[in-house]
C-alpha cells in the first residue's frame, strides 16, 4: 500500500518512519531544500518526551530545571525539567529514521494541487511537475496546509499566531526558562526567554496581531543583542477541524494539534502520528483512538479562552494563588501535556481559582 506524505517536518517524518516500518511504501515530499530550515519553532520539549524512548544526544542543546512565570507584579518559580533542542538536528533525526526504515524523501518538491485522486507535485529546481497517486495521503505541511485546503477540510475559522523570535546575546541562568505575561508585554499570549547557554537565549513572543511591535519593545526593554531573527506561523487548535477526508489525513501543525496555552505542538503531533499509523495498520477506529489526545487539546483551548480575557490584575492574582506551596507541588508534579490533572488538583488545593471561570461566559 502506497503512502504519500506532504511535509518532512518531525511529525511527517515520524509518520513516514512508522508507516515504512509497518510495511507501507512511503514517499515524503518537502517544499524546502533542507530539512529543519528555516527555523520556525522555539524547540522546547516537556519531560514527557522521555516516554517516547528517543535518544536525546543528537539534538539536545540544553536541559532546563526551572520555569519562572512573571506577571506584571508577581513571580512564580517552579521546578520542572524541559529540554531545549536544535530544530534542524531534531527534524533530521526523524528524517534519518524514516529513510532507514525505507521511506523516500524528496526535497524542493511543492504540492501544487489535486486533480481527482492525483496529486500534482512541482520540482522547485527545474519546475517540472509530476503526478502522484497514493492509497493514503498525509497532510503534514504546516499550519496553513495547502494539502488540507486542496482536500477541502481546512476549517475556515481556524486562527493562527505569528511568532517572532531571535537568538540573543546576554547573561542568563542556563537552567531557567522565563515567561512574561501582561497586556503591555504580549496580549493574548506571553513572551519567553529560553536559554541555550549562560550567554545565549531564544527570546520571542506570539500574538494574533502586532507581534513585531511587541517583540521589538520587549527586546529593547531587556537590552538584548540580536544575533539571528526567526519567525513562523503557529496554529491555534480548533475543535471542529476535520482530521480525515476520503484517503487524506491531516497531522501536526496542519491539524492544529498544539497546546493552546503554550502553542507547543511537537509532542501532541508525534503522539497523533503514532495513533494514526497504529489505527490504519491494525484496523482500529482512528478518531475513537484519538479522543484522549483531542480532549487534552480541548482543555488547553478552554484555559486559553480564559487567559485571553485576563487583566494584568488577574494575572497577578493567578500567580499569587499558584505561589502557595500546596499548588506549586501540583505544578511541579504534572507537565503541560496533562492539563486535566493540573486543573483539577490545583482547584482542589486552591478553590479561589474558580473565580476566573467567569471569563468563559
GIKA-V117004 format. One record per residue. RES is the residue in one small letter. OMEGA is omega as a letter, one per 20 degrees, with the letter a starting at -180 (NA if undefined). BURIAL is + if it has 16 or more other ideal C-beta (glycine too) atoms within 10 Angstrom, else -. D_LAST is the distance of its C-alpha to the last C-alpha in whole Angstrom. Layout:
RES;OMEGA;BURIAL;D_LAST
RES;OMEGA;BURIAL;D_LAST
This chain:
x;a;-;49
x;r;-;48
x;r;+;44
x;r;+;43
x;r;+;41
x;a;+;39
x;a;+;39
x;r;+;40
x;a;+;38
x;a;+;38
x;r;+;35
x;a;+;38
x;r;+;41
x;r;+;40
x;r;+;39
x;r;+;42
x;a;+;44
x;r;+;43
x;a;+;44
x;r;+;47
x;a;+;48
x;r;+;47
x;r;-;50
x;r;+;48
x;a;-;49
x;r;+;47
x;a;+;47
x;a;+;44
x;a;+;44
x;a;+;43
x;r;+;43
x;a;+;43
x;r;-;47
x;r;-;46
x;r;+;44
x;r;+;41
x;i;-;42
x;r;-;40
x;a;+;38
x;a;+;34
x;r;+;33
x;r;+;33
x;r;+;34
x;r;+;32
x;r;+;33
x;a;+;31
x;r;-;34
x;r;-;33
x;r;+;35
x;a;-;38
x;r;-;37
x;r;-;38
x;a;-;42
x;r;+;42
x;a;-;45
x;a;-;43
x;a;-;47
x;a;-;47
x;a;+;43
x;r;-;42
x;a;+;42
x;r;+;41
x;a;-;39
x;r;+;37
x;a;-;37
x;r;+;34
x;r;+;31
x;r;-;30
x;a;+;26
x;r;+;26
x;a;+;24
x;a;+;25
x;a;-;27
x;r;+;27
x;r;-;28
x;r;+;28
x;r;-;31
x;r;+;30
x;r;-;33
x;a;+;33
x;r;+;35
x;r;+;34
x;r;+;36
x;a;+;37
x;r;+;39
x;a;+;41
x;r;+;39
x;r;+;42
x;r;-;44
x;a;+;41
x;a;+;41
x;r;+;44
x;a;+;44
x;r;+;43
x;r;+;45
x;r;-;48
x;a;+;47
x;r;+;46
x;a;+;50
x;r;-;51
x;r;+;50
x;r;-;51
x;r;+;49
x;r;-;50
x;a;+;48
x;a;-;48
x;a;+;47
x;r;-;47
x;a;+;46
x;r;+;43
x;a;+;42
x;a;-;42
x;r;-;42
x;r;+;42
x;a;-;44
x;r;-;44
x;a;-;44
x;r;-;46
x;r;+;44
x;a;-;46
x;r;+;46
x;r;+;48
x;a;-;50
x;a;-;49
x;a;-;52
x;r;-;55
x;r;-;52
x;r;-;53
x;r;-;51
x;r;-;51
x;a;-;50
x;r;+;48
x;a;-;47
x;r;+;46
x;r;-;45
x;r;+;41
x;r;+;40
x;r;+;37
x;r;+;35
x;a;+;35
x;r;+;35
x;a;+;32
x;r;+;28
x;r;-;30
x;r;+;32
x;a;+;35
x;r;+;35
x;r;+;32
x;a;-;32
x;r;+;36
x;r;+;35
x;r;-;32
x;r;+;29
x;a;+;27
x;a;-;24
x;a;-;24
x;r;-;20
x;r;+;21
x;r;-;20
x;r;+;23
x;r;+;23
x;r;+;27
x;r;+;28
x;a;+;31
x;r;+;33
x;r;+;37
x;a;+;39
x;r;+;40
x;r;-;43
x;r;-;43
x;a;-;43
x;r;+;40
x;a;-;40
x;a;+;41
x;a;-;39
x;r;+;36
x;r;+;32
x;r;+;30
x;a;+;27
x;a;+;26
x;r;+;22
x;a;+;21
x;a;-;20
x;a;-;24
x;a;+;25
x;a;+;23
x;r;+;19
x;r;+;17
x;a;+;20
x;r;+;23
x;a;+;27
x;r;+;29
x;a;+;33
x;a;+;34
x;r;+;38
x;a;+;40
x;r;-;43
x;a;-;44
x;a;-;45
x;a;+;42
x;r;+;38
x;a;+;36
x;a;+;34
x;r;+;31
x;r;+;27
x;r;+;25
x;r;+;23
x;r;-;22
x;r;-;24
x;a;-;26
x;a;+;27
x;r;-;31
x;a;-;30
x;r;+;28
x;a;+;31
x;r;-;34
x;a;+;32
x;r;+;32
x;a;+;35
x;a;-;37
x;a;-;35
x;r;-;36
x;r;-;40
x;r;+;40
x;a;-;42
x;r;-;41
x;a;-;44
x;r;-;42
x;r;-;39
x;r;+;36
x;r;+;33
x;r;+;31
x;a;-;29
x;a;+;26
x;r;+;24
x;a;+;20
x;r;+;20
x;a;+;18
x;r;-;18
x;r;-;20
x;r;+;23
x;a;+;26
x;r;+;28
x;r;-;31
x;a;-;33
x;a;-;37
x;a;-;39
x;r;+;36
x;a;+;34
x;a;+;31
x;r;+;31
x;a;+;30
x;r;+;28
x;r;+;29
x;a;+;27
x;a;+;24
x;r;+;25
x;r;+;24
x;a;+;21
x;r;+;18
x;a;+;18
x;a;+;22
x;r;+;23
x;a;+;26
x;a;+;27
x;a;+;31
x;r;+;31
x;r;+;28
x;r;+;30
x;r;+;33
x;r;+;32
x;r;+;31
x;r;+;34
x;a;+;36
x;a;+;34
x;a;+;35
x;r;+;39
x;a;-;39
x;a;+;37
x;a;+;40
x;a;-;43
x;r;-;42
x;r;-;41
x;r;-;38
x;a;-;34
x;a;+;33
x;r;-;29
x;a;-;29
x;a;-;31
x;a;+;28
x;r;-;25
x;r;-;25
x;r;+;25
x;r;+;22
x;r;-;20
x;a;+;21
x;r;+;20
x;r;-;16
x;r;+;16
x;r;+;17
x;r;+;14
x;a;-;11
x;r;+;13
x;a;+;13
x;r;-;10
x;r;+;9
x;a;+;13
x;a;-;12
x;a;-;10
x;r;+;13
x;r;-;16
x;r;-;19
x;r;-;19
x;r;+;16
x;r;+;18
x;a;+;21
x;r;+;20
x;a;+;19
x;r;+;22
x;r;-;24
x;a;+;22
x;a;+;23
x;r;+;27
x;a;-;28
x;a;-;30
x;r;-;29
x;r;+;26
x;r;+;28
x;r;-;30
x;a;+;27
x;r;+;26
x;a;-;30
x;a;-;30
x;r;+;28
x;r;+;27
x;r;+;24
x;a;+;25
x;a;-;24
x;a;+;21
x;r;-;20
x;r;-;23
x;a;+;22
x;a;+;18
x;a;-;20
x;r;+;23
x;r;+;21
x;r;-;19
x;r;-;22
x;a;+;24
x;a;+;21
x;a;-;19
x;r;-;18
x;a;+;16
x;r;-;13
x;a;-;12
x;r;+;10
x;a;-;8
x;a;-;6
x;r;-;5
x;a;-;4
x;NA;-;0
